Amino acid sequence: MSKKVVIIGPAYPLRGGGITTFNERLCRQFLQEGYDCCIFSFSLQYPSFLFPGKSQYSPDPPPAGIEIYTLINSIHPLNWIQTGIVLRMMQPDIIVVRYWLPLMGPALGTIVRKAKKNRHTRVIAITDNIIPHEKRPGDKLFTSYFLNSCDAFITMSEKVMTDLRSFEKTKPARLVPHPLYDNFGDPMPKEIAREKLGIDRNARIVLLFGFIRKYKGLDILLEAMGRLKSVPSGADIKLLIAGEFYEDSKPYLEQIQKLGIGDNLILRTDFIPDSEVKYYLCAADVVVQRYRSARQSGVTPLAYHFLKPMIVTNVGGLPALVPNEKAGLVCEPEPASIANAIVRYFELGENYFIPHLRTEREKYSWHALVEALSSI
């Protein structure tokens, strides 16, 4: 009889970005390897006034072949108890629960405590963040409550493992690299992707991909673009910003106007549906991740899948995932350093990085994650 696995976390029709995509891809891997697997997702993930984007729901069709139950109300304690009872009666062998935000600690901690009362189910948390990027009152209390409900942990960077061990010192924990996002289609020629997006096929394109939040440092990158505009080797480089603002866009738009870099930007700041992700990655020459702080980034395995070199800032777990002058370039999180790295990238050229990217991406498999979850 196959083992029963339940993944708790955002899934369709929610459009939670990388976490939603990750959960659905992980579920598919469990199914491919012979497990009985489904997802318990949220009927209400965030109250509308707390959600920073335009819509919480995906415009894409549902993922085929995956059972998704939209049951969890993140702010309704009675719902947490009811969901836990449902799971307790299902008696899954393993619950894999995603933890990315302390706000979810009370709901998720209560659900898995109730589920474990069957004395059969074991709970493994995949911890994207332990210490959040944007701190709020109650973070430590909510995180401790959740971590105490789990039996074991998977982290995807050394930084998160260190943060985890500052809370939980004895339970089993294993570091597994973030697998490749291989579910957005195969790489395509740059010219075809640019034609699809209406981008000059001869332009030099730096891609910024993903939701825009303060800790991700868009303002620093804009300053770097201002520096590039004033030097001959960088004046014709364009920054493609592909991702929705998860905060007020006004300061960034004012900064763009002040720096006079509007002609050097391509703004695609609506939500990017899964069906269009491949076009943005394939259209780019290089992907830039300009974080002020980071544990790991879902953009990194996405870039590896599409064989796109990366420029990353020297923060958190990013440099370990992108070996300098191999899979990309590592720079400091300040404008001059980022600008210099962009110039350096185009001096070396894309072909310099491709063999290293092919070698590095072999480390990031979904099978390795399933094996770790089933054996820890």
C-alpha positions in Angstrom: 0.0 0.0 0.0 1.4 3.4 -1.0 2.3 6.0 1.7 -0.2 8.8 2.1 1.2 12.3 2.0 -0.7 15.6 2.5 1.0 18.9 1.6 -0.3 21.9 3.5 0.2 25.2 1.8 -1.0 27.6 -0.9 -2.2 26.0 -4.2 -4.5 26.7 -7.1 -6.6 28.8 -7.4 -4.4 31.0 -5.2 -1.5 32.6 -7.1 1.0 32.7 -4.3 4.0 32.9 -6.7 6.8 30.5 -6.0 5.3 28.7 -3.0 2.1 27.8 -4.9 4.2 26.6 -7.9 6.5 24.7 -5.6 3.7 22.9 -3.7 2.0 21.7 -6.9 5.3 20.5 -8.4 6.2 18.7 -5.2 2.8 17.0 -5.2 3.3 15.9 -8.8 6.7 14.4 -7.8 5.3 12.4 -4.9 2.6 11.0 -7.3 5.2 10.1 -9.9 7.1 8.2 -7.3 4.1 6.1 -6.2 2.8 8.0 -3.2 -0.8 8.9 -2.5 -0.5 12.7 -2.3 -2.9 15.7 -2.2 -2.7 19.4 -1.1 -4.7 21.1 1.6 -4.8 24.8 0.6 -6.5 27.9 1.8 -10.1 29.0 1.4 -8.8 32.3 2.9 -5.1 32.9 3.0 -4.9 36.6 3.7 -7.7 39.0 4.5 -8.1 41.4 1.6 -6.7 44.4 3.6 -3.5 42.5 4.3 -2.9 41.3 0.8 -0.4 43.6 -1.0 -1.2 42.6 -4.6 -4.1 43.2 -6.9 -5.7 39.7 -6.8 -5.1 36.5 -4.8 -6.3 34.3 -7.6 -4.7 32.8 -10.6 -5.9 33.4 -14.2 -4.4 30.1 -15.3 -6.3 26.8 -15.6 -6.1 24.3 -12.7 -3.1 21.9 -12.6 -4.1 18.6 -14.1 -4.0 15.4 -12.1 -3.6 17.0 -8.6 -6.2 16.9 -5.8 -6.4 20.2 -4.1 -8.7 20.8 -1.1 -9.4 24.5 -0.4 -10.2 24.2 3.3 -8.0 26.3 5.5 -9.1 29.7 6.8 -5.9 31.4 8.2 -7.8 33.7 10.6 -10.6 31.4 11.9 -9.6 29.3 14.9 -12.6 27.0 14.7 -11.7 26.2 11.1 -8.2 25.2 12.3 -9.6 22.7 14.7 -12.0 21.3 12.0 -9.2 21.0 9.4 -7.0 19.2 12.0 -9.8 16.7 12.7 -10.2 16.0 9.0 -6.5 15.3 8.7 -6.5 13.2 11.9 -9.2 11.0 10.4 -7.4 10.7 7.0 -4.3 9.4 8.9 -1.7 10.5 6.4 1.7 9.0 7.0 3.4 12.3 6.4 2.2 15.9 6.5 4.5 18.3 4.7 3.7 21.8 5.8 5.1 25.0 4.2 6.2 27.7 6.6 7.0 31.1 5.2 5.4 33.7 7.4 4.9 33.9 11.2 1.3 35.1 10.6 0.5 31.5 9.6 2.0 30.0 12.7 -1.1 29.9 14.9 -3.2 28.3 12.1 -0.7 25.8 10.9 0.5 24.9 14.4 -3.0 24.2 15.6 -4.0 22.2 12.5 -1.0 19.8 12.7 -1.3 19.4 16.5 -4.9 18.2 16.0 -3.9 15.9 13.1 -1.1 14.3 15.2 -3.6 13.1 17.8 -4.1 10.0 15.7 -0.6 8.9 16.9 0.3 7.9 13.4 1.0 11.1 11.3 4.4 12.7 11.3 4.8 16.4 10.4 7.7 17.7 8.4 8.0 21.5 7.8 9.7 23.0 4.8 10.8 26.3 6.2 11.2 29.0 3.6 11.8 31.6 6.3 12.2 31.4 10.1 13.0 35.0 10.7 10.9 37.1 8.3 12.3 39.8 6.1 9.8 42.3 7.5 9.5 42.0 11.2 6.2 42.4 13.1 5.1 42.0 16.8 4.4 38.4 17.7 6.8 36.9 15.1 8.9 34.9 17.6 5.8 33.7 19.6 4.0 32.5 16.4 7.1 30.9 15.0 7.9 29.0 18.2 4.3 27.8 18.4 4.5 26.4 14.9 8.0 24.8 15.2 7.0 23.1 18.4 4.2 21.3 16.6 6.6 19.7 14.0 8.7 16.5 14.1 11.4 17.4 11.6 12.4 20.2 9.2 13.8 20.8 5.7 15.5 24.0 4.9 16.8 25.1 1.5 19.7 27.4 2.6 22.4 27.5 5.3 21.0 30.8 6.5 17.5 29.3 7.2 19.1 26.3 8.9 21.0 28.7 11.2 17.8 30.6 12.0 16.0 27.3 12.6 18.6 26.1 15.1 18.3 29.4 17.0 14.7 28.2 17.8 14.9 24.4 17.6 18.1 22.7 18.5 17.4 19.0 18.7 14.7 17.8 16.2 16.0 16.3 12.9 16.7 18.9 10.2 18.2 18.5 6.7 19.3 21.0 4.1 18.1 20.2 0.6 18.8 22.7 -2.3 15.7 24.3 -3.8 14.8 22.1 -6.8 14.5 23.5 -10.3 11.3 24.9 -11.5 11.0 22.7 -14.5 7.2 23.0 -14.9 7.1 26.2 -16.9 8.1 24.6 -20.2 11.4 24.1 -22.0 13.9 26.9 -22.9 13.3 28.6 -26.2 15.5 30.8 -28.5 15.9 34.3 -27.2 14.7 35.8 -30.5 11.3 34.0 -30.3 10.7 35.0 -26.6 11.5 38.6 -27.4 9.2 38.6 -30.4 6.4 37.3 -28.1 7.0 40.1 -25.6 7.6 42.8 -28.2 11.2 43.4 -27.2 14.0 44.5 -29.5 15.9 41.3 -30.4 19.2 43.2 -30.4 18.9 44.8 -27.0 21.0 43.9 -24.0 18.4 42.9 -21.4 18.8 42.6 -17.7 15.8 40.9 -16.1 14.3 41.6 -12.7 11.7 38.9 -12.1 9.2 38.5 -9.2 7.1 40.4 -6.7 8.5 43.8 -5.8 9.0 44.4 -2.1 11.4 46.7 -0.2 13.8 44.0 1.0 14.3 43.0 -2.6 16.1 46.3 -3.3 14.6 47.6 -6.5 15.6 51.1 -5.5 19.2 50.0 -5.4 19.0 48.5 -8.9 17.4 51.7 -10.3 20.3 53.7 -8.9 22.7 51.2 -10.6 20.8 51.8 -13.9 21.3 55.5 -13.4 25.1 54.9 -13.2 25.1 52.7 -16.2 23.4 55.3 -18.3 26.3 57.7 -17.7 29.0 55.3 -19.0 29.5 54.3 -22.7 29.6 50.5 -21.9 26.3 50.6 -20.2 24.2 53.3 -21.8 22.3 50.9 -24.1 21.5 48.2 -21.4 17.8 47.9 -20.6 16.2 46.6 -17.4 13.1 44.5 -17.9 11.1 44.6 -14.6 8.6 41.7 -14.7 6.5 41.4 -11.5 3.7 43.0 -9.6 4.3 45.7 -7.0 3.6 44.4 -3.5 3.9 47.8 -2.1 3.3 51.4 -3.2 4.7 51.9 -6.7 4.8 55.7 -6.4 8.3 56.1 -4.8 9.8 53.9 -7.5 8.1 55.7 -10.3 9.3 59.0 -8.9 12.8 57.6 -8.6 12.8 56.5 -12.2 11.8 60.0 -13.3 14.4 61.7 -11.1 17.2 59.5 -12.5 16.0 60.0 -16.1 16.2 56.3 -16.8 12.7 55.7 -18.2 14.0 54.9 -21.7 16.3 52.2 -20.2 13.4 50.4 -18.5 10.7 48.0 -19.8 8.0 47.8 -17.2 5.7 44.8 -17.1 4.4 45.2 -13.5 1.2 43.2 -13.7 1.1 39.7 -12.3 3.0 37.3 -14.6 0.9 34.2 -15.2 2.6 30.8 -15.2 2.0 30.4 -18.9 4.1 33.5 -19.7 7.1 32.9 -17.3 9.2 31.2 -19.9 9.0 34.1 -22.2 10.5 36.5 -19.7 13.3 34.2 -18.6 14.2 33.3 -22.2 14.1 36.9 -23.4 16.8 38.0 -20.9 20.5 38.0 -21.2 21.0 37.9 -17.4 18.8 37.7 -14.3 19.6 40.1 -11.5 18.7 39.5 -7.8 19.5 42.6 -5.9 18.3 41.7 -2.4 19.0 43.7 0.7 18.4 40.5 2.7 17.7 36.9 1.6 17.6 33.3 2.8 17.1 31.8 -0.6 15.2 32.7 -3.8 12.8 30.8 -6.0 14.1 32.9 -8.9 17.5 31.1 -8.7 16.2 27.6 -9.6 14.0 29.2 -12.2 17.1 30.8 -13.8 19.0 27.5 -13.6 16.2 25.7 -15.5 16.3 28.2 -18.3 20.1 28.3 -18.2 20.2 32.0 -17.5 23.3 33.5 -15.7 22.6 35.5 -12.6 23.9 38.6 -10.8 23.2 38.3 -7.1 24.0 40.4 -4.1 26.2 39.0 -1.4 23.5 38.5 1.2 22.0 35.4 2.9 22.1 32.1 1.0 22.4 33.6 -2.5 26.2 33.5 -3.0 26.3 29.8 -2.1 23.7 29.1 -4.8 25.4 31.1 -7.5 29.2 30.5 -7.6 30.9 33.7 -8.6 32.2 33.9 -12.3 30.7 30.4 -12.9 26.9 30.4 -12.7 26.9 34.2 -12.5 28.4 37.1 -10.6 28.2 38.1 -6.9 28.3 41.8 -6.0 27.5 43.9 -3.0 24.0 45.3 -2.4 24.9 48.9 -3.4 24.5 50.7 -6.8 28.1 50.9 -7.9 28.8 47.3 -7.3 25.7 46.1 -9.1 26.5 48.4 -12.0 30.0 47.1 -12.2 28.7 43.5 -12.2 26.3 44.2 -15.0 29.2 45.6 -17.1 31.4 42.7 -16.2 28.7 40.2 -17.3 28.4 41.7 -20.8 32.3 41.7 -21.0 32.4 38.0 -20.3 29.3 37.1 -22.4 26.6 34.6 -21.9 28.5 31.7 -23.4 31.1 32.0 -20.7 28.6 30.9 -18.1 26.5 28.2 -19.9 28.9 25.2 -19.1 29.0 26.1 -15.4 25.2 26.5 -15.3 24.7 23.1 -16.8 27.0 21.6 -14.2 25.4 23.4 -11.2 21.8 22.7 -12.1 22.4 18.9 -11.8 22.3 19.4 -8.0 18.7 20.5 -7.9 16.3 17.6 -8.3 12.7 17.0 -7.0 13.6 13.4 -6.3 16.2 14.4 -3.8 13.6 16.5 -1.9 11.1 13.6 -1.9 13.8 11.3 -0.7 14.7 13.6 2.1 11.1 14.1 3.2 10.4 10.4 3.2 13.5 9.4 5.1 14.2 12.2 7.6 
